[in-house]
Amino acid sequence: MTLKRIKDQYPQKRFIGGAGGNSSVRALKGESGKDIEISAPIGISVTTDDGKILGHLNAEGDCVMVAKGGPGGSFCSAFEPNKGQAKHIRLDLKLIADVGMVGLPAMLISVADLPGLIEGAHINKGMGHKFLKHMERTKQLLFVVDVCGFQLASKTPFRSAFETVQLLTKELELYREELVLKPAILAVNKMDLPNAEDKLQELKEQLHNPDAYSNVLPNDTMPKNYLTFRHVVPVSATTGFGIDHLKSCIRESLDEDAVMATKAIHQEKLQALRYQSHNHF
């Protein structure tokens, strides 16, 4: 099931649950109307027109109650059935992934197939929100930059690797500030180019002391907070150099988060047991 299939199957975009039954001599309380279930793909967020989140479909079997039917006739309602709720809702598909790759067009390596960001994505330029919304559901971020810099087109400015990192961070920050709080890894691509090693060392120095290089971009294009990457991994999508190491770093970072999450759950359970024990005595 896909969103397109739902749209094609229900072109009227209107769903009406069964009507509640009237009271009768045999049953003073009328029967409830039948529910309508609409199948939807995993990754769907269900929201109202005003942006209120009704629920998420994150796993197989998840259900979200969109609108409640009215109760059947009873003594409290003079044995007349009541109308159910009516709501306008929005179904928004957001990918659920361990890692979300962030890079400029033509910069992405063959680990995943996602569109690139361009400057202004936060105001919906290029793929804009269609891309950025998927970042919300990822556990971690994987930045990909060209070691020798990047220029999207002849009329757009050339950006160094350091500038690219900051611009990508800014785009995420402007779209949703909490995105830049996710753990992040930086893949430095095109290490097969001449002078790549020197450029890599320059980038590492800039990332280590970003304030000293903050004047390379206008103030309004620099992020409020600099990202600290768990790993900076040199790679070459052309030769395959560093790709296996990058995969290992991603796995290590995900495992690290899994361990931290498990510890947090155990700590919560321990605190709950201590609380119960204290109240018992």
N, C-alpha and C positions, 0 to 999 in steps of 0.2 A: 504494500500500500504506500502510495506517495501522495503529496499534496496535490499534484496535478490530477491524479486519479480521483481524489475526493472532489475536486472542482468539476471534473468531467462527469462524475457519477451523480453529483447533486448541483446542476447548473443554477438552480433557483436559490441555492445557499440558504435554504430555510428548512428547519427541522421542527416538527411538532410532535410532542409526546401524546400518548393516548389519553382520552378524557376519563375523568373519575366517574364512578358509577353513582347513581342516585340511591338514596335510602329506600328500603322497602319493608314490608311487613316481616319478611323472613330475615332481613339483615338491616338493622337500624343504621349501621355505619356503611356507607357506600364503598365499593371496591376502589382501590387506587388505580390510576391509569397506568398503562404499560410504558416502561422506559424505552427510549430510543438510544442505541449505542452506535457511535460513529467510529469506525476503525481509523487509526492514524499512525504514521510512522514514529519510531523512537526518535527522540530529540526535539519533540514539539513542545513549545511553551504556549499556554493558553492564557490570553489576556483579554480584558474588556476594552472597549473603545477609549476609555480614559486612562488606560495603562495599568490598571490593577491586575496583578498576577493571580489567576485562579488555580494554576497548578502546572506541573511539568510531567511529561511522559519520558522518563529517563531509562526505563527498562521494560522488557517484555512483560505484559500483564498489567502495567500501570493504568489507572483510570482517573479521570478528573470529572467531578460533578459540576456541570456547567449551570444548570437551572433545575430547581426543584418543582415537581408537580404539585398542584393543589390537593389538599386532602379531600376525601370523599365526604358526602353528606353525613352529618352527625347531629346529636342533640344540640351541641354548642353552635352549630351553624344553621339551626332551624331545618336540619336534614337536607340542606342544599349543598351541592359540591362547590368548592372554591376554585378559582382560576390558579393556574401555576405561574411560575416566574417567566418573564421574557427578557432575554439578554442578547445584545450584539457582541459577538466575540471575534477575536483574531487568533489564527493559528500561525505561529512563527517557527520555522524549522531552523534549529541551530545544531551544527555538528557537535557530537560528543567525542572528543579525542584526547589522548594523553598529551600530545604536543601540538601546538599551533605554530606554523611556520610564518615568519614575518620577514618580508624582503621587498625590494623594488622589482618592477617587471624585468624579466630576463635574468634575474639574479638567482632564482631558486634552483637548488640542486634536485636530484631525482629521488629524494626521500619521500616527498609528498607532492601532490598536484593541487596547488592552491594559487589563486591569482595574486599578483603583486600589488603592493600599495603604491600610490603616487601621492605627492604633496597635495593636501586638500582632501584626502580620503574622509576625514572626519566630517566634512560638509558634503559628503556623498559624491565627490569627484571620482571618476574611474569606476571601479567596482564598489568603492565606498562602503556603505553600510552593509551591502550584501556580503562583503568579506569580513568586516570588523565584527559583526554580530557573532560569527563563529568563534572568535577569540574568547568570548565570554565563557564558553563551556569547556575550554581546554585546561588541563592541569598545569602545563608549563608552556613557555614560549621559546621558540628557536629562531633567533635572528640570523639572517644570511646577508652578508655584505661582500662586495668585491674589494679585494685587498688594495687595488690600485685606484679605487674610486669608480664613480658611475655617472653617466650623463644620459638621461632618458631620451632627449632629442636635441637637435642643433639649437633650438630656441630656448631650451631650459638650461639652468646653470649646472656646471660640473660639481659633483659632491665627492669629497674624500670619504674614506671608509668611516672615519670618526664622525664626520658631518652626517653621513647616512644613518649611523646608529642613533644619533640625537634626533634626527628628523623622524625616523620611524617611531622612536619613543614618544615624541611629541604628538604624532598622529594618534597613537593609542591613548595617550593621556587626555587629549582633547575629546576623543569619542567617549571614553569612560575611564576615569582616573584610576579606578581600582585594578585595571588591567595590568598596569606596570608594577603592581605588587606581586605578580606571579613570579615564581622562579624562572630564570632565563639562562639560555646557553647561546653563545655566539659562534657561528660558523663563518670563518673568513675564507671566502672562495677565491678561485683563480690563482692558486699558489704556484701554478706552472708558468706564470708570466715572469719576464725579467724584472729584477729588483724587488720581487715579491717579499723576500725575507727582510729586507730593509724596511719596506712599507709595513710589514707585520709588526716589527719591533717598535716602529713609530706609533702605530695604532695602540699597542699595549701600553706604551708610555702615556699616551693621551687618555686612555681609559683609566689608568691608575691615578692620574691627576687631572681630571676633567676641568676643574675650575681654571687652571692655567691656560686652557685652550678654549674657554667659553666665548672668546671674542671672534671665533671663526664664523659664527652665524649671528644673524640679527637676534636681539633679545626675545622677540615674539616667536621665534622658531626653536628656541632652546627649551627643553622640558623643565618642569619645576624640580624634579628629582632625577638624578642620574641612575641608570640601571647598573647593578653590580652583577656581573655574569658568573655563574658557578663554574663554567668552563669556557675558555676561548680556544677553539679548535681550528687549525689551518687545514683546508681541504682543497681539492681540485676536482670539480665535477667532470672535467675532460679526461683526466688520467685515472681517476678513482682514488688518488692519494688522500689519506686521512678519513675516508668515509667509514671504514670499519671502526676506527677510533671514535668518530663522532657518534656512531650507533652505541658504542660502549658507554660513552659519557651520558647519553640520553637515558640509557637503561640504569646507570648508576644513580643519576639524579632522581629518576622516578622511584627507584628502590629506597632512596634516602627519604623521600617524602612519605612513602608507604610505612616505613619504620616509625617516622615521627607521628603519623596519624594513628598507628597502633598504640604507641606509647600514650598518646593523648586520650584514647578510648579507655585504656587500662587505668589511667589516672582518674578519669571521671568515675569509673566503676568503683575504684578504691575510695574516693571521696564519698560516694553514695553509701557504701558499706559503713564507713566511719560515722556518717550522719545517722544512719539507722541504728547503729550500735549505741551512739550517744543518747538518742531519744529513748531507746529501750531501757536504759538504766536511769 
